[in-house]
Amino acid sequence: MTILLKTKHLIIREFTLDDVENLSLLLSNKEVMRFSVAGPLSLEQTKEFLQKRILDHYSQFGFGLWALIHVENQCFIGCAGLLFQSIDGENVIELGYRLDPNYWGKGLATEAALAISHYAFDQLHMDQLISIIDPNNQRSLSVASRLKMHYWKQTVFHGTPVQIYP
């Protein structure tokens, strides 16, 4: 497995097929997926997501969602990374993140998002990142604020009203 970044509290590394069970526990959690346009995923849906939206994304673009490993206990605690999305017909790169609720409120989503955004701008030479946020998701709105992202517009993404923050 390829380690991409290390922060004070996190190892950010590429996913492998061996991560499917941990990823499924995360993506099947109703609390974690409360604001997801897809909702909670089954194990089969997670396997497909891991292959098509993560591993194939690495092959096609050289980046994607990465596994978050807590440095202290070496446990998988979530995912964060960069995904191509289409917003109102425009291709953009989303900075996204999902964490196990046991790790919410500790600044880890912000820590991961900051490290990944620096990597995106400094190493991948990207011009802009956006976050797609349900207007009721106060935790993600707070992360976007700490990243100095600002409200751009309201739109509909996969049938769900969302706000876009560059």
Order of alpha helices (4+ residues) and beta strands (2+ residues): beta-beta-alpha-alpha-alpha-beta-beta-beta-alpha-beta-alpha-beta-beta
